[in-house]
Amino acid sequence: MSAFFRRTKSLVGLDIGSSAVKAVELRQAASGYKVAAIGSEPVPPHCIVDGAIVDSGAVADVIRQVFEKNNFKGTEVVGSLSGNAVIVKKIVLPQMTEEELAEAIYWEAEQYIPFDIQDVNLDYHMLAAGPDDADRDTMAVLLVAAKKEKIADYTGVISQAGRVPVVVDVDAFALQNAYEANYGIDLARVVVLVNAGASAININIIEGGQSLFTRDISIGGNAYTEALQKELSLSFEKADLVKRGVPVEGARADDVDPIIRTVTETLLLEIEKTFDFFKATAASDRIDELVVSGGAAGIDGFNQAFEARFDLPVTAFDPFRQIAFDTSKFSAERRAELAPTIAVAVGLALRQVNDR
């Protein structure tokens, strides 16, 4: 289960989020991939808190509903993790063969992983040398570690739902996989993938098919809901509607707008810190484009605020740009509803055998 980069055939991509469970099953078509089954069901509040599954029975019930309501054929599932239980780090090591690296990686990892090495599952990927890598005596390796306890929680709830967990990936890499399948690999551009979910924001800065920097920020769309609940004395359900621009009695626009702007500013500050750290540590400080997905990206003015703050073009991530979505089988309305939040699940569903 530690093979974060490994892929296998006929997998269902399952994104277990704090606000919803999303699933996608793909089939090979003549021109690429097509959606064979797709679904999303809400997770009851407080069942998953800060990435930790609190009520496994309730979450397993939601997973079962997604599969049963949407005619999924596959039972083998690839899930993913993010947050403080996952460490992703690019490290530089002396040049060595793959066999030598396999023997040395656990000793090397102990220097970079802030957990007991016995408590994590570890994976790694040798990165291709870039044109500016003059020092051929060293090599870059992408190191990934996740707490065994967190992996067991997520694989356990999948099994409890009657499915077979076969791979555990990382949200940021699944997002990159979906992006490259739909937009291709541009060797000349640095693109920031921002997935703004309910309780976290996943950031992956990529160039030429390689991840340059990743970070998970422990704040997301729920921050808007909680602020609106507190300031306007609204229920969770009403606050959730208000943040999406749905009129609700007792919530005037003049009262709502300043609250939305304040939370957006908090999110932007955290993302700005991420960019500053990336620019301070990377060989180049260039960023060409932001590609934004996730439920929080649907909040009124979210993308426009990004564009204004960072003076960069902002694109709404379309996970079906190159993946066929049969609107005779799944309505156009369903496509529009799911597209903003389904990117991670699409990336997970694209996994194949022994592909890193």
C-alpha positions in Angstrom: 0.0 0.0 0.0 3.0 2.3 0.2 3.4 2.6 -3.6 2.3 6.2 -3.9 3.4 6.4 -7.6 2.5 2.9 -8.7 -0.5 2.4 -10.9 -2.7 -0.6 -11.7 -5.4 -1.5 -14.2 -9.2 -0.9 -13.9 -9.1 1.2 -10.8 -11.9 3.4 -9.5 -10.5 6.8 -8.4 -12.0 7.5 -5.0 -11.5 11.0 -3.4 -12.6 10.9 0.3 -13.1 14.5 1.3 -14.4 16.0 4.5 -17.5 17.4 2.7 -18.1 14.8 0.0 -16.9 11.4 -1.5 -16.2 11.6 -5.2 -15.6 8.6 -7.5 -14.7 8.2 -11.1 -14.3 5.1 -13.3 -12.7 5.5 -16.7 -12.6 3.3 -19.8 -10.2 3.3 -22.7 -11.7 4.8 -25.9 -10.3 5.1 -29.4 -9.3 8.6 -28.8 -8.3 8.3 -25.1 -10.4 7.9 -22.0 -14.1 8.2 -21.4 -16.1 8.3 -18.2 -17.8 5.0 -17.5 -19.2 5.9 -14.1 -19.1 8.9 -11.9 -20.7 10.0 -8.6 -20.5 12.3 -5.6 -22.3 12.1 -2.3 -22.1 14.5 0.7 -20.3 13.4 3.9 -22.2 14.3 7.1 -20.6 17.2 9.1 -17.8 16.3 11.5 -17.3 12.7 10.2 -13.9 13.7 8.8 -12.1 16.4 10.8 -8.7 17.8 9.6 -8.2 14.8 7.4 -8.9 12.3 10.2 -11.8 9.9 9.9 -13.8 10.3 13.0 -16.9 8.2 12.1 -15.7 5.3 9.8 -19.2 3.7 9.7 -20.8 6.9 8.3 -18.0 7.4 5.8 -18.2 3.8 4.6 -22.0 4.2 4.2 -21.4 7.2 1.9 -18.8 5.3 -0.2 -21.3 2.4 -0.6 -24.0 5.0 -1.7 -21.7 6.4 -4.4 -21.0 3.0 -5.9 -24.5 1.7 -5.7 -26.3 4.8 -7.0 -24.0 5.3 -10.0 -23.5 1.7 -11.4 -19.8 1.4 -10.8 -18.5 -2.0 -12.2 -15.0 -1.9 -10.7 -14.3 -2.9 -7.1 -10.6 -2.1 -6.9 -10.0 1.4 -5.6 -7.2 3.9 -5.6 -7.5 6.4 -2.8 -5.3 9.3 -1.7 -4.1 11.3 1.3 -3.0 14.9 2.0 -2.3 17.1 4.9 0.1 16.8 7.8 0.2 13.0 7.7 2.0 13.2 4.4 5.5 14.5 3.7 6.6 15.3 0.1 10.2 16.4 -0.2 12.6 16.9 -3.1 16.1 15.8 -1.9 19.5 15.8 -3.5 21.7 12.7 -3.1 25.0 11.6 -4.5 24.7 10.0 -8.0 23.9 6.3 -7.6 22.2 3.4 -9.5 18.5 2.5 -8.9 19.7 -0.6 -6.9 22.0 1.5 -4.7 19.2 4.0 -4.1 16.8 1.3 -3.1 19.2 0.2 -0.4 20.1 3.7 0.8 16.7 5.5 0.7 15.5 4.5 4.2 18.7 5.7 5.8 18.6 8.9 3.7 14.9 9.5 4.5 15.4 9.5 8.2 17.2 12.8 7.8 14.1 14.4 6.2 11.1 12.8 7.7 9.9 14.3 11.0 8.3 11.0 12.1 9.8 7.7 13.3 10.7 5.9 10.1 9.0 2.8 11.4 5.7 4.6 11.6 5.6 5.6 7.9 5.2 4.0 4.5 7.8 5.4 2.1 8.1 5.8 -1.6 10.4 7.7 -3.9 10.9 8.7 -7.5 14.1 9.5 -9.3 13.7 12.9 -11.1 15.1 13.5 -14.5 18.0 16.0 -14.7 17.1 19.4 -16.0 19.1 21.4 -18.6 20.5 23.6 -15.8 21.7 20.7 -13.6 25.4 21.2 -14.1 26.5 19.1 -11.2 26.3 15.5 -12.5 27.7 14.1 -9.2 24.3 14.5 -7.6 20.7 13.4 -8.4 17.3 14.7 -7.4 14.8 12.3 -5.8 11.2 13.0 -4.9 10.6 11.4 -1.4 7.1 10.7 -0.2 6.1 9.4 3.3 2.8 8.9 4.9 1.9 7.7 8.4 0.9 4.1 8.4 -1.9 4.9 10.9 -3.5 7.3 8.4 -3.2 4.9 5.5 -4.8 2.2 7.6 -7.7 4.5 8.4 -8.5 5.3 4.8 -7.9 1.7 3.4 -10.0 0.4 6.4 -13.0 2.5 5.6 -12.8 1.5 1.9 -12.7 -2.2 2.9 -15.6 -1.5 5.3 -17.6 -0.2 2.3 -17.0 -3.5 0.5 -14.3 -2.3 -1.9 -10.7 -3.3 -2.4 -8.1 -0.6 -1.7 -5.1 -1.4 -4.0 -3.1 1.9 -4.2 -2.7 4.9 -1.9 -1.6 8.1 -3.7 -1.2 11.7 -2.8 -3.8 14.4 -3.7 -1.3 16.8 -5.2 0.1 14.1 -7.6 -3.4 12.9 -8.6 -4.2 16.5 -9.4 -1.1 16.7 -11.6 -2.0 13.4 -13.3 -5.5 14.8 -14.2 -4.0 18.1 -15.4 -1.4 16.4 -17.7 -4.0 14.1 -19.2 -6.2 17.1 -20.1 -3.8 19.9 -20.8 -0.6 18.0 -21.8 3.0 18.7 -20.6 4.5 22.1 -21.5 8.2 22.1 -21.0 8.4 25.9 -21.1 5.7 26.9 -18.5 5.5 26.8 -14.7 1.9 26.1 -13.7 0.5 26.2 -10.2 -2.3 23.7 -9.5 -4.5 24.8 -6.7 -7.2 22.5 -5.4 -9.3 24.3 -2.8 -11.4 21.8 -0.9 -13.6 22.0 2.1 -10.9 21.6 4.8 -7.6 22.0 2.9 -5.9 23.5 -0.1 -3.5 21.3 -2.1 -0.9 23.2 -4.1 1.4 21.6 -6.7 3.8 23.7 -8.7 4.8 21.9 -11.9 7.1 22.4 -14.8 7.6 20.0 -17.8 5.9 17.0 -16.1 7.8 17.4 -12.9 6.6 18.6 -9.5 8.8 21.4 -8.3 7.0 22.1 -5.0 4.0 20.9 -3.1 2.2 22.1 0.0 -1.1 21.4 1.8 -2.7 24.3 3.6 -5.1 23.4 6.4 -7.8 25.8 5.5 -10.5 25.6 2.9 -14.2 26.2 2.1 -15.3 25.3 5.6 -13.7 28.5 6.8 -16.3 30.5 4.9 -19.1 28.4 6.3 -17.9 28.7 9.9 -17.3 32.5 9.6 -20.8 33.0 8.2 -22.3 30.8 10.9 -20.6 32.8 13.6 -21.1 36.3 12.3 -24.7 36.0 11.0 -26.0 33.3 13.4 -26.8 30.9 10.6 -27.2 27.1 10.6 -24.4 25.1 8.8 -26.8 24.4 5.9 -27.8 28.0 5.4 -24.2 29.3 5.7 -23.1 26.7 3.1 -25.7 28.0 0.7 -24.9 31.7 1.3 -21.2 31.2 0.6 -22.2 29.8 -2.9 -24.2 32.9 -3.6 -27.7 31.4 -2.9 -30.0 33.9 -1.3 -31.0 33.0 2.3 -33.4 34.8 4.6 -31.5 36.8 7.2 -28.3 37.1 5.2 -28.1 40.4 3.3 -25.4 40.8 0.7 -24.1 43.9 2.5 -23.4 41.7 5.6 -22.2 38.6 3.6 -19.7 40.3 1.3 -17.2 41.6 3.9 -17.1 38.2 5.6 -16.4 36.4 2.3 -13.6 39.0 1.5 -12.0 38.5 5.0 -11.8 34.7 4.6 -10.6 35.0 1.0 -7.8 37.3 2.2 -6.7 34.7 4.8 -6.5 32.1 2.1 -4.6 34.4 -0.2 -2.1 35.2 2.5 -1.3 31.5 3.0 -1.0 30.9 -0.7 1.3 34.0 -1.0 3.5 32.5 1.7 3.7 29.3 -0.3 4.8 31.2 -3.5 7.3 33.2 -1.5 8.9 30.1 -0.1 8.9 28.4 -3.6 10.6 31.4 -5.2 13.2 31.5 -2.4 14.2 27.9 -2.8 13.7 27.2 -6.5 16.2 27.8 -9.3 13.6 30.1 -11.0 10.9 32.3 -9.4 8.7 32.3 -12.5 5.1 31.4 -12.4 3.0 31.5 -15.6 -0.5 30.4 -14.7 -2.8 29.3 -11.8 -5.2 26.4 -12.5 -7.8 26.3 -9.8 -10.2 23.5 -8.8 -12.2 22.4 -5.8 -15.5 23.3 -4.2 -14.1 26.5 -2.6 -13.2 27.8 -6.1 -16.9 28.1 -6.7 -17.3 30.8 -4.0 -18.3 34.1 -5.5 -15.2 36.2 -6.5 -12.7 33.5 -5.6 -10.9 33.2 -8.9 -11.1 36.9 -9.5 -9.4 37.6 -6.2 -6.6 35.2 -7.2 -6.1 37.0 -10.5 -6.0 40.4 -8.9 -3.7 39.4 -6.0 -1.0 37.6 -8.1 -1.4 39.3 -11.4 -1.5 36.0 -13.2 -4.0 34.3 -15.5 -6.4 32.0 -13.6 -7.9 29.0 -15.3 -10.8 26.9 -14.0 -9.6 23.3 -14.1 -11.7 21.3 -16.6 -11.0 17.6 -15.8 -13.1 16.5 -18.9 -11.2 18.7 -21.4 -9.7 15.6 -23.1 -11.7 12.9 -21.3 -14.9 12.0 -23.1 -18.0 12.8 -21.0 -21.1 11.3 -22.7 -23.9 13.8 -22.1 -26.5 11.3 -23.4 -25.5 9.1 -20.4 -24.6 11.8 -17.9 -26.3 15.2 -18.4 -24.5 18.4 -19.3 -25.9 19.7 -16.0 -24.2 16.8 -14.2 -20.9 17.6 -15.9 -21.1 21.2 -14.9 -21.9 20.3 -11.3 -19.1 17.7 -10.9 -16.3 19.3 -12.9 -15.1 21.8 -10.3 -14.6 19.1 -7.5 -13.8 15.9 -9.3 -10.2 16.5 -10.6 -8.5 14.5 -7.9 -10.7 11.5 -8.4 -10.1 11.7 -12.2 -6.4 11.7 -11.6 -6.6 8.7 -9.3 -8.7 6.8 -11.9 -6.0 7.3 -14.6 -3.5 5.1 -12.7 -2.0 2.3 -14.7 0.3 -0.7 -14.0 3.9 0.1 -12.9 3.6 3.7 -14.1 5.5 6.2 -11.9 
